[in-house]
Amino acid sequence: MYDIVPEETRYIYTDVAFRPRGQDAITIQHFDPTSVICAMKYLLASTLAAIIATASTAATAQASGSGGTPTPQCAIGYVTGVGGSAQSFRDYLATPDRDKYRFIADNPIQCKISDEGRASGCTGVTDLRREKVSVYDDIDSTTMAVVARVELEHGTYPVIIVVRKQDVKCEE
């Protein structure tokens, strides 16, 4: 048998033979215009949502950092003033100035001590004099939670107490 097509080009012609007529090697897909418009709307909506989320996060960070009371930005500090459990400290702040000394005397800090030596369930307030503390968390614009070593009935234990931010001086 005589071949008209040389051996090297036979595979090229068979590849073309299986292709439908009028279709090039590169297929261009056409999308429905309504689906393209819908996809663009979703893209625009998600972009706007990301911009709004970023802007609100920046505004929240700026608003929280611009309070009237300076916030100590430190891990270790010294407290001189009154501190105590959250509820007792709020009661102390609400007490008139003439009764604050009596409030401290009538409500000494008391905590339950676990077998592992951890203090919990504290009530009352204590007077701190240049006590070294570890800053724990901001509570509001004027108060913060710190971990301080507090003298209790059975010894000295680390306790999370609330103090005024203005009473905390950062360690240098």
Secondary structure, DSSP 8 states (H G I E B T S, - for coil): ---SS-GGGHHHHHHHHTS-TT--SS------HHHHHHHHHHHHHHHHHHHHHHHHHHHHHHHHHT-SS-----SEEEEEEEEE-HHHHHHHHHS-GGGHHHHHHHSB-EEEE-TTS-EEEEESEEEEEEEEEEEEEE-SSSEEEEEEEEEETTEEEEEEEEEEGGGEEE--
